Every structure is written in structure tokens, then in C-alpha cells.
Amino acid sequence: MSVPKVIIDTDAGIDDALAIFMALAAHKRGEIEVIAVTTVHGNTGVHHVNNNIPVYSGAAKSLVHPWTHSGEMFHGTDGFGDAHLPAIPPASSLLKPQHAVWTLLELVNKYPNEIVLTALGPLTNVALAIRLEPAFTSRLAAIYAMGGNTRGCGDGEGRLVSTSKSCFATVELNGSLTRGQMAIDHRDLMNRTSNLIIMTSIDEQLYLRYLKMAFGGEF
């Protein structure tokens, strides 16, 4: 049986780096095939992201509202907590020449209904891909997005998930429910078919095993 083909779209902060370690460990074990990593602005500017995870560079700014941070940046200026990491080769020598959005479209068309897109950062690259090709998401096997705001209190299927719930969500722009934010219909007031699954708890012991695996330990 073929393993899932995975694209990681990341703004490469500290949390994303750990997720990528875990994904690459699973890749080495033959459980998934990471076929591309694309970068996007978010935790830090895209030029810093490219230094942290240099592959296909993507959107450097938001589509609507300008990207601004008030006060201290959560992951530091460089996205890695200003850790003063050792010098690395220039990003320009490691980056692929093609833009991330074109790479997403190209790979999804090459492997229709085979790719699992893991979106760890802002969805700017995904939005641009949909703008260029409206059928983009229908050609994915699945899409997993980190973050969201299911209860208004911060960031928030498989063996790791202990409990989950299905519901309908949309970006509401007319001001009747929110002020241009994501609206999640927990109480089914819209009477719409569910279009996402929210993980509400995980198997913590299994998660710790994945962490150990990410850093070279036995699963």
C-alpha cells in the first residue's frame, strides 16, 4: 500500500520546526513521503523562514491586511527565539527557484487526490493557489491546518486523536456573526453540512513517543 504524500506549508517558528522533525522522522520510517516544504510569512518574515527551512519560498505578505506585530514577537525576530544559531549557507544557494504556490499547483495536478497538505502557518499560499486554480483543494487527499480559534482562546484524524467533533465553519464577511473572522457553528445553527474536524483531545503518551522518534529515539 502506498504511503501518504505530504506537503508541509510552514512559517517555521519553533513549533513548526518540531512538527517538521516529527514528519521527517516518519518519512525515514517509510510511514509518509514528504515531497515538498513550502514557506510563508507568519511567525517571522519569509526571508527568515527560508533560512530556517529552505525549500520553496512563498508569500511574503498578507493578501488583505498588512502583516504587523505589536510589541515583542512571540518566536523572536528570526522565528527561532533569537537563539543565535550557527551560521548556515545562504538561503539563495538552497532555495528552489520556483515559487511555492506554483509548486503546490504543480504537485497536486501531478498527484491528484494523493497529497496531504499540512498547513502549519498562515494560509496565504493556499489562498493564492485557490485563486489561481479554484479546484485546488478538491484535488487534495486531505488538508490539515494548525491553529484556528475554535473557542476564542488561542491556537488550538488518526491514531493520535482521542476525541474530535465535526462541524461547519466559514469565513464570515458580512458582519452578521463576526467582524470578518472565522465562524465555527458549534451548535449547528446554520444547518450546514460539516466541512471540518476539530481535534479536542489527543493520546498524550502516543504524542510523547512521536516526540522521542523525532529526535532519533525508538518509537
N, C-alpha and C positions, 0 to 999 in steps of 0.2 A: 504494500500500500504506500502511495506517495505521501511524503511529509508536507505540511503546510508551507507554502512560500510566503515569506513575511517581508514587508517593507516597514521600516521604522522611520517615522517623521518626527523630528525632535528639535527642541530648543536647548538641549544639552546643558541643563543645570545639574546639580548634584544628584537629584532623584532620578533624572533621566539616565545619567551615567550608570547608576546601579542597575536600572532596568535593562540597559544595553549589555552590561556584563552578564546578566542572567540570560538574556536572549542568545548571546554568543556562546555561552556555555551549553545551552540547549542545542544550538547549531552544531557544536562539536560532538555532542552526543547523538546527532542524527535525528533529533526529535522535531526540529524545524529547519528550514533553509532560509537564512537571511539573505535576500537577493539585492537589497539596496538600503542605504540610510540616506535620508534627505533632511536638510536642516532648514530652520525657520527662526525668525526673531522671536523673543519672548522673555525667558529668564535673563537673557542678555542679548546684545546686538548680534546679528547673524555672523559678523566677522569674528566674534569671539567663539560662537558655536562652531564655526568651520575649523578653528584651531583645536577645539576640544574633540570633535568627531568629524574629521574632514572627508566628506564624500561628495554628495550632490548639493550644491548651495541653492537655497530657495529664497522665499520672500524676505526682504529686508525691512519692510514696514507694513503697518496695518492697511486694510483696504478703505476703512471709513474714518475711524478716529486715530489721531496721531498716537504713537507709542510713547508714553511718558511714565516716569516713575517719580513719586513724591517721596522725598527722604531717602533713606538707605535702601539699596536694592537687596532683596531677600537672599539671593545666592551670590552676592558680591558683584563687583563690576564685571568680572570675567566669567560669571556663571558658575564658578567652582569655589566660591567662598574666598576669593583673593588668596588662594593657597600658595602662590608664588612657585608654581610647578617648574621643573627643569625646562630648559629651552628645548623647543621642538622644531622640526623642519618647517619652513614657510608653508602656509596653507596652500599657496598657489602651486606648489610642487606636488601636492597630494590631492587636490580637488579635481573631480571630473569636470570637463568643460561644459557639459550640458546642464541647463537649468533643472532644478528639482521638479518643477511642475511638468515639464516635457517628459522627464524620466518617469514620473507617475503614470502619465497617459500612455507612454510607450509600453511600459511593462504590463499594465492592466490590459491593453489590447493584445499583447503577446501571450499573456496567460489569463484569458477570460475566466472568471469565476473560480480562480485558483489562488488569488492573492489575499492574504490577511493584512490589512493596513492597520498598524498600531500608531496612533497619533498621540504623541506624548506632550506636544506643545500647542500653541495657538493653531487654529485650523485654517490659516491663511493659504497655505499651499493647496489644501484640499478644496477650499472655496474657489481658488483660481482654476484648478483642474475642472471643477464642475462648470465654471463659467465658460471654459473653452470646449468642454465636452459634457453636456448635461447628463449623459448616460453613464458617466464615470463610476458612480457608486453602485449602479446596478450590475457592473462587471466585476465587482469585488466579491470574494467569498464571504468576507466579514470585515467590519471596521470596529476597532476598539479605541475609545478616546479617554485619555486620562484627564481628571479634573471634573469640570462641571460644578453645579451648585444645587444639589438636589433638595437641600433643606435650608438654604440660605446661611450656612455656617462654615463655608470653606470648601477646599478641594475634597473633593471626595473621590464566558461560562466554561466552565471547565472544572477540573478536579479541585482547583484551589478555592473555588467559590462555595461557601457553605450554604448561604441563603441569598436569594435575589428576588426582585419583583419586576414585572413588565408593566409598562405604561406608555402613554403617548406624550411626546414632547415636541415643541416647535419654538422657533424664534418669533416672538410676538411684537409687531412693529406699530400697531395702530393705537396703542396706549390703553386698551380696554382692560388688559390683565396686568401688564407690567409697563415699564418705561424702556421698551426696546431690549428686553432681556429674554433669556431662555425661560419658557414656561413649561413646567412639568405637571401634567394632570394626574396627581396622586389619587384624587377622588373620582376620577372618570366623569368629570362634569362636562367635558366636551363630547363625550360619547364617540370617541375616535379609536380606531384600531391601534393597538400598541405598536410602537416603532423602535423601542429601545429596551434594554435590560439593565437595571441598576443593581450592582453588587452591594448587598447590605451587610454581609459578613464573610470572612474567609477562614480557611483552615490555617490557623497560626503556626502549628507545628510543621505543616507541609511548606508554608512560606519560609520558615527558618531553614528547612532542608534545601530549598531553592537558593537561598542566600549563600549557604555553605557551598553549594555547587558552583555559584557564580565566581567564587574566589578560589576555585581549584580543589575543593574538598569532595568527598564522596557523597553521592545523592542518597 
